[in-house]
Amino acid sequence: MPTTIPGNLIFQSPTNNDPLLDLNTQPSLDLQFAASKTLYDRVSGDNLITFSRSSNGTFVNSSGLIKEARVNLLTYSEDFSQWTSNNASAETALVTAPDGSKTVKKIVATTTTSTHTIFLLPTVSASTVYTGSVYVKAGEYSKVLFRAGAAVPSAITVDLVTQSVINSYGTVVNPFVTPVGNGWFRIGYTHTTEATAQNWAPNIIGYPDSGATVTGIYEASYTGDGTSGIYVWGAQLEQASTVSTYARTTGVATAAPRFDHDPVTGESLGLLVEESRTNYIINSTNLYDACFETTGTGSDADGTYVTYQDGSTKGYQGSVAPTGETSVRLKTPINYTFVGGYSKQRTSFNISFPSNTPCMASIFYKNDPTNPITSIKIQGQNTSGGQGAQITVNLTTSPGVSYGNGWYKLSVNLGTSPATNGFNFFSLYVFSNLSNNRYCEFAGFQVEAGSFPTSYIPTSSSAVTRAADVASITGTNFSSWYNQSEGTIYSESYEALGASFRGNYLIKSGDATTRIQEVTNRFYISASFVNLPTSSVPGQKYKVAFGLGNQPQTASSGGQPVVSLNAPISQEIDTLGLGDIAAPSGTFGTGHVSRLTYYPYRLSNATLQEITS
């Protein structure tokens, strides 16, 4: 049977014919990111990883749709003892949380006859939409008041028995009560902050079936008994009109880790770890307003044009893209004289891209199945200096990465931007060498600084930067499984498309003088390295195992015979970094870590070869 740890998280076990667990020795650490879609270690059942990303980030869910893992603005999402109490207390409870941990608090009302609540004051902006949520479970009380404390407050009351919203107070949008198992519910709603008073302070309290009233400012007033209450866990406040994946915080606002999937097959790829990137295209989520001109003539016979802010008409509405956005549909004109054997249409975008910088452009497109275009050209320009770069792609021979239902993500490397003033203008062309009146839909345009594409970064009124994913294990969370004398490290990963400098993990001493890592198909011990037997292929799983201890250190990949490296591990090791590839400079890799397993023993060279096959 599979191994199940608290929270009903299922991992592989020896009876699943898992070669890593069918050995005579068992691992002391087993991070099965792809199988569990969590940060939990299968061996201990605990989350040993400290994770942070100070911005939203996107990932592909199991249905092939692009979703956001957003920043949780509440700095203490589980430690409610750090919240301010008003005639209530947050007490430790021996109740299992939805994630299997023992981090639940019980909110107990005092014996005072008054209003009761706990609340936290996050940093928010005026006139901005936020969605607040919290996981709750009935204790002695089964009714809950969840409130946005503000100059003009709002609130909902919830009955956990009937699993419904009893009442809404103030400006409440889309209240929800979602069961998540084992008596737990995620409750919440959306509320917009005022123009002058910037506040969205979550208030939480349970209350009895009788004897409680809701005051004029939407607080629960009653006489508590000092022991009765509700169980709470996982509070979240995010700048959006919908709720997203829960992100645990422990003193700093951060976003949730991203567990990515193949957009077509739905296969779980594991933990997505990326370096920081910026999308310089403005209004990528609304290409209707982002583009400002087209070339070509002719009227549209079978679609409704969209009128833009400047009064012109440059395209018309398409279908919903994998990004969740409504696409803009471009066509070659009905009446157009072929030039150079092509009929073409162009739409353009203003941009401020830095000078002398590697430039990668990506866009989602869906070709019309009946009247398709034949190629796409993406062009970056500096209109003042006349310099630029362009790439034309034949969609028949190079369609890009499939996202299902006819959608593809096309990425082109435009090289280095001009040394003076960079790019200030981007154009997207559609071509047909077959006939006029050809169609293609577009969404999610992204222009980023780098030599390979990364996950989609939605933008609206300005460029948006996605922060790096930072994941590490330190302290006793590290020493509990690592053997300083000998050991074996095994990893499974997927290389990012086009990423020439990739790393899965870095095991290091505190000052990073001593490092053990796999980077760009090489096995490193500090500055010494040896090429691995096989090379990774973008989009394919790559298996690597290192045997550590007395020299020589050995490594295998792809089921091939080991290679050796004569290099000592001269310092005590105390840190594991996921995606950390160039310490101490703090450069991060890009790709998916599917699994990372550690044995506190050195496995034989034959076994290293076997488990990587």
N, C-alpha and C positions, 0 to 999 in steps of 0.2 A: 504494500500500500504506500501511497505517497506520504511524505512527512508533513504533518500539519502543526504549525506553531500557533500560539494565541492570535486571535483575529482571523482565523480560518484562512491563513496564507499557506498555499500548498506548494511544496517544492519537490524536486526529484529525490528518489531514494533508491537503494540498491535493486529493488524489485522492478524498477523502471528500466533495467539494463543500462544504467548510467555507468560508464567505465570509470568515472572519477570516484564513485562510491562503492564499486565492486572490488576495490583493492583490499589488501590485507590491513592496511592502515587507513584511518579516516582523517579527513581534513579538520583543522582547528578553526578555519574560516571558510565560509562558502556563500558568496554574494551572488545569488542567482537572479540578476536584474531582469532578464528577459522572461524567466518563468514566473517570478513573483510580482513583478512590476512594483516593487517596493525597495527600500534601502535596507531591509532586515537581513541579518545574517542567519542562515539556516541552522548553524550549529548552536549558537547561543540563544536564538530566538529574539535577540535584541537589535535595535538600531544603533550601530556603533559609529555611524558616519555623521559628521557635521557637514551640513550642506547649506550653501547660500548662493543666491543670484539676486542682485539688487534691481532687477527689472523684470517685466513680463517676458515670456518666451513662448514660442509656438512649438507644437509637436503634432504628429499624425496619429489619430486614434485608430482603434481596431476596425473602424468602418471606413477608413481612408480619408477622413475629414481632418482639416487642420484646425486645431483648438489651441486656446491660450492657457498657459500655467501662469497665473498672475501673482503679483506681490500682495502679501498679506500685510496690511498697514497696522495691525494690532501687534505690538511688540512682545506681548506675553500671551500667546494663544492658548496655552494649556495651564500655565501657572496662575490660577485666578487669585492666589494669595497676594499677587502683585497688583491686583486691581483695587480701586477704592471701594470701601464697604460703607454702606449706610444701613445700620440696624440689621446687618447680616454678616456672615463669616463664610470663608471658603476653607473647608476641611478636607483632609486627605481621606479618600474612600477606597476600600478594597474591592473595587469594581473594575472589570476589564473594559478598556476603551475600544472604540470601533477599530483601531489599528492593532489591537492585541496587547497594548502596553498597560501599565498600572499607573497612569498619569491622570486619572479622573479626580475631580473635586466634587464635593457635595456642598451646595449653597444652602445654608441653614439660616432661617430668620430668627432674630432675637425675640425675647418675650415682650418687647416694647409694642404698644399699640400705636402704630404709625406706618409710614411707608417704609418698604424694605427693598434694597437692591444692591448690586455690585456693578461698577462701571469702570471703563477705561477711556482716556482721552487721547485719541490718535491725532496725527497731523493730517489735515485735509485742506482742500481748496474750496473757495466760494463758488456757488452756482455750478456744482459738479455732481454728476450722478455716481452714487456708490451703492453697493449691495453688501449688506451685513448678514452673517449667518453664524449659527452655533449648533453643536450637537448636544442634545438633551435626552435624558432618560428619567422616567418617573421614579421618585422615591416614595416618601409618604404623601407628597403632593404630586398630582398628575396634570396640573394646569400651570402654564408658564406665561409670563409677560416678557416680551422682547421689545426693547424700546431704543429709538435713536434719540439720545439726549441732545437738545439743541435749543436755540432761542424759540424756534417753532418746532416742537418735537413731534414725533410720530411713534406709533407702537402697534404691535399685534398681540392678541392673547390666543393661546393655543391649548387645545385639549388633546393630551397624548393618548387618551383612551380611544376617542373617536378618530384620532389622527386628522384633525381638522382645525382650521382657523375659526376661533369663536367670534372675534371682532377685530376690525381695523380702525385705528384712530389717526387722524391727521392725514398727511399725504403719503399713503402707502401704495406701492406699485408691485404687482406680482408676488404677493405673499405665498410662501410654500411650506409644506410639512412633508418631508421625504423620509420614509422608513429606510434604514440602512442595516437592519438586522440586530438580533439580540436585544430588542426593546429600545434601541437607539433611533433617534430621528434627527435629521438636519432641518432646522427651521430658519426662516429669515425673510427678508424682503428688500426692495429697492427704494431709495429715498434720495432726493436732491437737496444739497445744502443750500442755505440762504445766500443771497448776494452780499450781505454785510456780516452776518455771524457765521464764521467758518467752524462748524462743529458737526460731528456725527459720532456721538459717544455711545457705544453699545451698553445697554443696561439689561441685566438678566436677573430674574427672580421667579421662584415657584410660589404658588399660593393655594390655599385650601378651597375645597368645593363650596364652602359656605362661609359667610362672615367677612369676605373680602370685597372691596370696592376699588374701582379705577378712578383716580382723581382727575381734576381738570387738566393737569399736565401729563396725564397718562402714566401714573405710577400706581403700584398696587399697595393698598393700605389695609392692614389687618393686624391681629394680635398673634404673634408667633408663639411657639412653645419651647424654642431653644434646641430642638432636636430634629424637627421635621424639615424636609427640603426636597430638592431635585438634584440629579447628577448632571454635571456639565463637562464638556471637553471640546477642544478644537474650535475656538471662536475665530472668525475671519471677517475683515472688512477690505473690499477691493473696489477699485475705481472702474466700474463697469455696470451695465444694466442687467447682467446675469451672474449667477454664481459659478465658480470654477473649482478646480481641484484644490483641496485643502493644503495649505502650506504651514508647517509647524514653525513657530518663532520662539526664540529664547532670549529676548532682549533687544533684537534688531529686526526691523521689517525686512522680510525676504520672500522670495517666490518658491513655489514647489518644484521639485525635480521633475524632469520630463522623461517619460518612458515611451519611446517612439515605436512606430510600426511601419511595415512595408505598406505603401498606399494601395497596392493592388491585391496582395494576398492576405493582408491583415496580420502577417507574422510579427510577433513581438521581437523587436531588435535589441531592447535593453535600455540602459541609461544613456541619454543623449548628453554629451559633454561638448560644449563649444566655446571658442574664444569670443571676446567681445567684438561686435560688428555694429555698423550704422547703416540704415537704409536712407539714402539721400533723396529719394523720390518723395515729393510732397503729395499727400492725398492718394497713397497707393490703394487704399480701401475704396476709393471712389474715383475711378479713372475718368468718369464723365467730367468732373470738375478739374482733374489734374491736367488733362491735355488742353491745348489752346488753339490748335489749327490742324487742318488737313489740306492735302492737295488733291487734285483730280476733280472731275465734274460729273454731272449726271444725277438723276433723281432716283430715289429708292422706291421700288414698286411693291415691296411686300413686308415692310417693317415700319415701326413708328420711331421717328427720329427723337433724340433727346436734345432739348435746348439747353445750352450751357450758360454760365454766368455772363459771358460777354455777348450773348444773344445769337451766337452762331450755332450751327448744327454740325456735329462732327462724328456722329456714330449713333448707334441706337442700342437699346437694352437687349442683353443676351440672357443666358441662363445663369443659375447660381454656380459659382466655381467651387472647387474643393476648399478654398480659403473662407467660404461662407459669404463671399461678397457677390453682388450682381455684376456680371461682366459687361464690358462695353464691346459692341460688335462692329467690326470694321469690314468694309468690302471694297473690292476694286470697282470702279465706276461702270454703269450700264453703257454709257457712250463715251469711249475714250480711245484715242489713236495710240496704238502700241508704239512705244519708244524702246528701241533696242530689243525688240521681241517680247516686251513685258507690258502688262497693264498693272498699275501700282496705285497705292493709297498710303498716305502718311499721316501720323498724328504725333505731336511733339510735346515736350515737357521742359519747363524751366527747372534748373537744378544748380546747386552750389557744391561741386565735388572738388576736393583738394588737389593741388598741383603735384606733379611728379610722384603719383601714387598708383599702385596696381589697382585695376578696376575690373570688377566682375558684375555683369548684368544678368538678371533672371526675370522671366515672366511666365505665368501660367496661360496656356492657350488651348482652345478647342476648335479644330478645323471643322468646317461644315461638311457633313458626310456626302452631300449631293454635289455641292459646288465649292470644293475646297480650294484654298490658295496653294501655291506650290513652294513658296519660300518666305522667310521673314528676315528682315535686316534690322539690326539694332546699331544705332550710330550715336557716338558721343562727340560733341563739338565744343570748341571755344570760339564763339562768334566774333570776339574782338581780335583774336590773333589768327583766325582762319584755320587753326589746327584741329585735328580730330582723329577718330579711329572708328572703324565700322567692321561688322562681321555680318555676312549673309549666310543663312543656313537653309539648306535644302531639306524640307520636312519629310521627304520620302526616305532619304538615306540617313538623316540625323534628327529623329523626331524629339529627342530628349527623354526625360524620365516619365514613365506613365503613372498617372494618378487615377486611372480608371474612368469609365464612362466617357471615353474620348478625350479626356483632359491630359495634358502633358506639362511638365515644367522644363522650359528651355533655358539653358545657362550658357553665356558666351564670355570669354576672357578678352577684354579690349586692350590688354597690355597696360602700359603706364600712361597716365594722363599728362597733358602738356605741362612743361616745367613752369610756365607762367600762367597763372589764373585757373589752371585745371580745366574741368568741363563746366559749362554753364547752360548747356542745352543738350537734350537727348531726343532722338527721333526713333519712332517705331514704324517700319514700313511693312506692308503686305504686298506680295507680288503674285502674279499669275502669268505663266507663259502659255496657258491653254485658251482662255477666253476672258472677256470682261465679266463683271457681275459675280465675283467670287467672294466668299465670306469666311471670317474667322473671329472667334471671341477671345477676349483678353481680360486678365485680372491679375492683381498682386504683383505689380511691377516693382523690382528691387534693384538698386544700384549700390554696391558696397565696395569698400576698400579691401582688396585681397585677391589672391590668385585662384581661389576655389569658392564655390557657392556655399552658403549656410542656410539655416532654416529661415522661413519667411518672417519678416519684421513689418507688421502693419503700421502705416503712418496716416495721420490726418493733416493737421495744419502745419506741421513742421517735421523735419527729419527726426528719426527715433533711433536711439542706441540701445541694443540689447547687451546687458552686462555678461561677463564670463560666468560659466558654471564652476563653482569651487566646491569640491568634495574631498574630505580628508578624514583620516582616523588617527588620533593621537592619544597620549596619556595611557591610562589603564585600558582604555578601549583597544589600544594597539598591543600593549604588552601582554594582554590576556590570551593572545593566540600566536604571537610571533616568537620563534626560537632563534636566539642570536647565534647558535653554533651551526645549525644546518637547517635546510628546509627546501620546499619545492613550491614554485609559483606557477599556476596555470591560468591562462586567460583566453577568453573568446571575445572577438570584437568584429565590428564592421567598419571599414575605412570610409571616411567621407569621400564623395565623388570629387576627384580632382585635387584632394588634399595631399600635397607632397611632403608635409612634415606632420606626422601623426604620432600620438602616443596614448597608451591605455592607462598607464599607471606609473608612479614613481615611488619607490620605497627608499627612504633616505634617513640620514642622520639629521639632527636638528638644524645644523648650519649648512646642510646639503653638500658638504665636502665629499661624503660617501653616498653614492647613489646606485640603485639597482633599477633598471628600467628597460622597456622595449620601445624604441622609437624608430620609425621609418625602416622597418624590417631589419633592425639591428638589436643585438643583445649588448647592453652597456653595464659595466661596473665602473662607476665614476667616469673618467675620461676614456677608459679603454673600451673597445667594442670589437665585436665580430659579426659579420653578416649572417643572418639566419638562413637556414637551408632553402626556404621558399619565400616568395614575396606575396604580400597581400594584394588582393584584387578588389577594387571598389565594388560594393554591393554584395560581396561574398564573405561568409564567415571565415575568420582567420584564427587558427588555434596555435598557441605558443606555450611552451613549458620550459622553466629554468630549474636546474638542479644546483643548489647552493651549499657551500661548506668548504671542505679542503679543496685546494686547487688541483686540477683545473675546474672552473665552473663550466657547466654544460647547458646546452639549449637545443630544443628541437621545435620544428614547426611543420605543419602539413604532413605529419607522419613520416618524416625523413630522418635519417641517422643524425645523431647529435653533432654539433660543432662545439669546440672547446675555447675557453677564454682563460688565460693565465693572468688573473688580476685578483688581489686580495680584497676582502671586505674588512677594512682597517678600523672602522669605528662602529660603535653601537648604533643600531638602527632604531628609530622611534616614531616614524611617521609614514603613513601611506597616503599619497595624493592621487586621486582619480583624474585623468586627463592632464595632469601636471607634467610637462615634458621638458622644461628647460630651467629648472630651479638652479640657482636661486633668483634668476631674473623674473620669474613669475609668468612665463609664457605658457599658454594652455593649448592642448591639442583639440582636435575636432573629430568626432565620430561617435560610435556606439560601443559601450562596454556591455556585452551580454552576460558575461560571467567572470568572476575572479575568485579562484579557490587557492587556499594555502594549506600545505601539509607541514607539520613541525618536524618532518623527517625528510631526508634526501632520497627521492625515489631513484631507481636504477635508470641508466640511460635507455635501456630497452623499454621501460615503462613510459619514459618521457615520449619516446617515439610512438608508442601504442596509443596514448591518450590524446595525442594531437592529430591522429589519423582521421 
